[in-house]
Amino acid sequence: MADEPTGPRDSVPVIDTSVPHSARVWNYMLGGKDHYPVDRMAGEKIREVFPGMVDIARQSRHMLTRVVRFLAGEAGIRQFLDIGTGLPTEDNTHEVAQRIAPESRIVYVDNDPLVLVHAAALLTSTEEGATDYIQADVRDPEFILREAAKTLDFSKPTALMLMGIMGLVADYDEARAVVSRLLRELPSGSYLALYDGTDTDPAYVKALGGYNRGSGAIPYTPRSPEMIERFFTGLELLEPGVVSVPLWRPDPNPWGTASEVACYGGVALKV
């Protein structure tokens, strides 16, 4: 029998549809259906200034799939703490991991109540594995770790996944402190997988500036690739290092090397 997931912990979430939320805007960019007019308006304003936003969304999602496939396959990881989950789409972390290793255990974390509403889609699991969902903010690592420990065994190697979430923590020192605190709980043999938007494309930076000023949503802060790389300080960064997301161990395809986008990331081992 599979372990029963503890399930979402708030039965009546409050969804504010008066301001956009990054998870819902991202869902709109990916062609999903879980968003409101305010999210679509914010997404369209970004696309007017920076049409390449859709490419960033898609390429980032493809990197997540490749990362989980590597972690569950070659790296042999069986536990995943995925913070900043976003709304369910195709090839969610548990789906990719459990196709390779059915016994994988996944805990998702997000602070958007709409993700909570759809958490049933994230809580499907193989009989051998387990999934759980925590509604929490990435700025509260103590709560996340305490709740995640109900499903994950932190004495065993775990993949910490922070995909596109740390840009929502505007203060860089605070963002690095959050990552360090989360990693401190994990044993040797664990991995950090992280990507975030970068300041490498002026049009992207301009679009985000308009979004941050005019949407009322939590601002998103793009950072330099060097700042992204410093999140991995003290870890063994895997090849090819911190790169634009389409260039992280790309799948062979008939179209050649993918073009770079203003989102960089990597994967590193805690030794």
C-alpha positions in Angstrom: 0.0 0.0 0.0 1.2 3.5 -0.7 1.6 6.0 2.2 -1.5 8.1 2.4 -0.6 11.7 1.6 -1.5 14.1 4.4 -3.1 16.4 1.8 -3.6 20.1 1.7 -3.9 21.6 5.1 -6.3 24.4 4.4 -9.7 23.3 3.3 -11.1 26.7 2.4 -8.4 28.7 0.6 -9.0 32.4 -0.1 -8.1 33.3 -3.7 -7.6 37.0 -4.4 -8.6 37.6 -8.1 -8.0 41.3 -7.9 -4.2 41.1 -8.3 -2.2 38.7 -10.5 -0.2 35.9 -9.0 3.1 34.6 -10.5 1.9 31.0 -10.6 -1.2 31.9 -12.5 0.6 34.3 -14.9 3.1 31.5 -15.6 0.3 29.1 -16.2 -1.2 31.5 -18.8 2.2 31.8 -20.5 2.4 28.0 -20.7 -1.0 27.8 -22.4 -2.8 26.5 -19.3 -6.4 27.2 -18.2 -5.9 28.0 -14.5 -5.8 31.8 -14.4 -8.1 34.8 -14.1 -8.6 38.0 -16.2 -6.2 39.9 -14.1 -3.5 37.3 -14.7 -4.2 37.3 -18.4 -3.9 41.1 -18.5 -0.6 41.0 -16.7 0.7 38.3 -19.0 -0.4 40.2 -22.1 1.3 43.4 -20.9 4.5 41.4 -20.5 4.2 39.9 -23.9 3.6 43.2 -25.6 6.9 44.5 -24.4 8.7 41.1 -24.5 7.2 38.4 -26.7 10.0 36.1 -25.7 8.4 35.6 -22.3 6.6 32.6 -23.7 9.9 31.0 -24.8 11.3 31.5 -21.3 8.2 29.8 -19.7 8.4 26.8 -22.1 12.2 26.4 -22.0 12.2 26.6 -18.2 9.6 24.0 -18.0 11.5 21.7 -20.3 14.6 22.1 -18.1 12.6 21.0 -15.1 11.7 17.8 -16.9 15.3 17.1 -17.8 16.5 17.9 -14.3 14.1 15.5 -12.7 14.8 12.8 -15.2 18.5 13.1 -14.4 18.0 13.2 -10.6 15.7 10.2 -10.5 17.6 8.3 -13.1 21.4 8.8 -13.2 21.6 10.4 -9.7 19.3 7.9 -8.0 17.4 10.4 -6.0 14.1 9.2 -4.5 13.0 12.3 -2.6 12.1 15.7 -4.0 11.2 19.0 -2.2 9.8 21.2 -5.0 9.2 24.8 -3.7 7.4 27.2 -5.9 5.5 24.4 -7.6 3.1 26.5 -9.6 -0.1 25.1 -11.1 -0.2 21.5 -12.3 0.7 21.1 -16.0 2.1 18.2 -18.0 5.1 16.3 -16.6 5.0 17.5 -13.1 7.9 16.5 -10.8 6.1 13.5 -9.4 5.1 12.2 -12.8 8.6 12.4 -14.2 10.3 11.0 -11.1 7.8 8.1 -10.6 7.9 7.0 -14.2 11.6 6.3 -13.6 11.4 5.3 -9.9 7.8 4.5 -8.7 9.0 4.7 -5.1 9.9 8.4 -5.3 8.4 10.7 -2.7 7.6 14.3 -3.6 6.5 17.3 -1.5 5.3 20.3 -3.3 5.2 23.8 -1.8 3.5 26.9 -3.0 1.8 30.0 -1.5 -1.0 30.5 -4.2 -4.4 29.3 -2.8 -5.4 28.3 -6.4 -2.5 25.8 -6.4 -4.1 24.4 -3.3 -7.4 24.0 -5.0 -5.7 22.0 -7.7 -3.5 20.1 -5.4 -5.4 16.9 -6.0 -3.7 16.7 -9.3 -0.3 17.0 -7.6 -1.2 14.3 -5.0 -1.7 11.4 -7.3 1.0 8.9 -6.7 2.2 5.4 -7.4 1.4 2.8 -4.8 5.1 2.6 -4.0 5.7 6.3 -3.6 4.0 9.3 -2.0 3.2 12.9 -2.7 2.2 15.8 -0.4 1.4 19.5 -0.8 2.2 22.3 1.7 0.8 25.8 1.3 3.7 28.0 2.5 5.9 30.9 1.5 9.5 30.2 0.5 10.5 32.8 3.1 9.5 30.4 5.9 12.0 27.6 5.5 11.5 26.4 9.1 7.8 25.7 8.5 8.5 24.1 5.1 11.1 21.7 6.5 9.0 20.8 9.5 6.0 19.9 7.4 8.0 18.2 4.6 9.6 15.9 7.2 6.1 14.3 7.6 6.6 12.8 4.1 10.4 13.0 3.4 13.2 11.4 5.4 15.9 14.1 5.6 18.5 11.6 6.7 18.4 10.4 3.0 19.5 12.3 -0.1 16.9 14.7 -1.3 16.6 17.0 -4.3 15.8 20.6 -3.4 14.1 22.2 -6.4 13.8 26.0 -6.5 12.7 26.6 -10.1 11.9 30.2 -10.8 11.0 31.1 -7.2 14.0 33.0 -5.7 13.4 36.0 -7.9 10.3 36.6 -5.8 12.6 37.2 -2.8 13.8 40.7 -3.6 16.6 40.9 -1.1 19.5 38.9 -2.4 21.0 38.2 1.0 17.7 37.0 2.3 17.3 34.8 -0.8 20.7 33.2 -0.3 20.0 32.7 3.4 16.8 30.9 2.6 18.6 28.5 0.2 21.4 27.9 2.7 18.8 27.1 5.5 17.0 24.6 3.3 20.2 22.9 2.3 21.5 22.7 5.8 18.8 20.2 6.6 19.8 17.9 3.8 22.5 15.2 4.0 25.5 14.7 1.7 24.4 13.2 -1.6 21.5 15.7 -1.9 21.1 18.1 -4.8 20.1 21.6 -5.4 18.3 22.4 -8.7 17.7 26.1 -9.3 16.9 28.5 -12.1 15.7 32.1 -12.2 15.2 35.0 -14.6 18.3 37.0 -15.4 19.1 40.5 -16.5 20.8 39.3 -19.7 18.0 40.7 -22.0 17.1 44.4 -21.7 13.6 43.7 -23.1 12.9 41.1 -20.5 14.1 43.5 -17.7 11.9 46.3 -19.1 8.9 43.9 -19.2 9.4 42.8 -15.7 9.8 46.4 -14.6 6.4 47.3 -16.0 4.9 44.2 -14.4 6.4 45.0 -11.0 5.3 48.6 -11.0 1.8 48.2 -12.4 0.4 44.8 -11.6 0.2 44.9 -7.8 1.7 41.4 -7.7 4.7 40.4 -5.7 7.7 41.9 -7.7 10.0 39.6 -9.5 13.7 40.5 -9.5 15.9 39.2 -12.3 19.6 38.7 -11.4 22.9 38.3 -13.2 24.1 34.8 -14.1 26.9 35.3 -11.6 24.4 36.0 -8.8 22.4 32.9 -9.8 25.7 30.9 -9.6 26.3 32.1 -6.0 23.2 30.2 -4.9 25.3 27.1 -5.4 28.3 28.3 -3.3 29.7 25.4 -1.3 28.2 22.7 -3.6 29.7 20.7 -6.4 28.3 22.3 -9.5 27.6 19.8 -12.2 28.4 20.2 -15.9 27.6 22.4 -17.8 27.4 24.7 -14.8 25.0 27.6 -14.6 23.7 28.3 -18.2 20.7 29.5 -20.0 18.0 26.9 -19.4 17.8 25.5 -22.9 21.5 24.7 -22.8 21.4 22.6 -19.6 21.9 19.1 -20.9 19.6 19.6 -23.9 17.8 16.6 -25.5 19.0 15.7 -29.0 16.6 17.3 -31.5 16.6 17.9 -35.3 16.6 21.7 -34.9 20.1 22.0 -33.5 21.1 24.0 -30.4 18.3 26.0 -28.7 18.7 29.7 -28.5 19.5 31.2 -25.1 16.8 32.9 -23.0 17.0 35.2 -20.0 16.7 32.4 -17.5 19.8 30.6 -16.1 20.1 27.7 -13.8 22.0 24.6 -12.9 22.2 21.5 -10.6 24.7 20.9 -7.8 25.6 18.1 -5.4 26.0 18.6 -1.7 29.1 16.6 -0.8 
